[in-house]
Amino acid sequence: MKKIPLIILTGPTAVGKTDLSIKLAKDMNAEIISADSMQIYEYMDIGSAKVTEKEMQGVKHYLIDEVKPDYPFSVSEFQQRAKKYIHEINKKEKCVLVTGGTGLYLNSLIYNMDFAQSDANNELREELQKQLAEKGIDLHA
């Protein structure tokens, strides 16, 4: 199989990534993987500038509206899903365009970060919850 490029388009919300990514995807025969920590969630449309079906213009998108808002989605899971989709897209001999502004998500792909599976530290979590309950949060310290 020939080497197919992975292209990354990044920047903050509402700078025009969606329009540019659609144009690029059409010109390059690419499919798009979202690297946005909010667009993965269903119903999180306002404030995330989530691409609409109409805006997609027939270009296949991944990692948009894949999980419910109460699902604890992590960068590790993003990386696993993104790699799976990259492989699927490459099998079709199409380019992959990763677009979004969540830096840790992008870095997890660029640098192939290793997220060793470990159990949650419940003791630490309980201690931090206790401190929060006792001391609260200083908003204007």
N, C-alpha and C positions, 0 to 999 in steps of 0.2 A: 504494500500500500504506500502511495506517495505521501510525502510529508505535507500536511495541511496546516497553514498558519492559524494561530490563536491570536485574535486581535482584542485589545482592551480599550474601551472608551470610558473615561471616568470624569467626574466633576460633580459639583454640588447640585442639589435639586433645582429644577427650573432654569437651566442654562441652555437647553436645546439638545440634550443627549438623545432624546427619543426621536426627534425628527432626523437628526444626523444618522443615528443607528439604523433607522428604517431605510434611508437612502443608501447607506453603505451596504446593508444586508442585501438589498435588491441588486446593486451593482456587482457585488462579489459572490452572489449565490451563497449567502450565509444564513445561519439561524442564530437567534439571540438568547443568551443566558443572562438573566438579571442578577446583578450583584448588589442588591438593595435589601437591607435588613427589614424594611417594612413592607415592600411589595410582595414578599413571600406569603404574607397573611391575607386571607380573604377579608373583605370589608374595610381594609385600611386604604381607602382610595384618597380621601382628603388629606392633604399635606404630604403625600408621597409622590405626587405627580405620576401615578400609575398609568401605564399605557392602556388605552381602551382598545376594544376589538376593532373598531373603525380605524384607529391610528395604526394598528399593526399592519394594515394593508396586505393581509395574507402571509406575512412573514411569521414563521413559527417562533414562539417565545417560550422559555422555560423559567421555572422558579418564580412564577407570578401566580398568586392565589392558590398556592398548593397546600397551605395548612390553615387551620382555624386559629383565631386570635389567642385562645388559651393554650395552644400547643407550645411547649418550651423548645423552640427552634434554636440551634446553636451554630457557631461558625464551623464546628466539626461536621455537623450534618450538612451544612451548605457545601462544604468542600467535597464530601462524599457524593452528594447528588450532582453537583456541577461536573465532577470527573466522570460520572456515569453518563451524563448528557453529552459531554464533550466526546466521549467514545462513540456514542450512538450517532452523533452528527458527523463525526469523521468517517464512520462506516458508510455513510451516504455520500462521501467525498465532497462534503460541503465545508465551508469555512465556519469557524465559531467566532462570534462577536460577543464578548462579555462586556456588559455595560451597567454602570451603577456607581454609587459613591461611597459604599461602605468599605473603607480601607482595609479592615481586617479580613473581610471576605476576599477581596482582591489579592491581598498578600498571601492568604492561605493557598491560593492557586499559583501565584507567581513563584513563591519560595517553597512550595510543597511542604508546608508546615506539618509537623507531626503532632497530632492531638491524641496522645495516649489515653485510652479509656481508663478512667478511674472513678471510684465512687465519690459521691458528694461528701464534703466534710461537714457532717451534721452538727458536730460539737461547735465548730467555728460559726456556723450559720446561726445556731441558737444563741451563742454569746453575742454576736452582732445584733440579732433581733432584740436581745435583752438591753443592750446599750442604747439602741434606738428608742425603745420604749421608755427607758429611764431618762435619757438626755434629750431626746428629740433631735430635730434638725435645725441648726442655725442658718437661716437664709441670708441674713445680713450681719455677718460677724464683723 
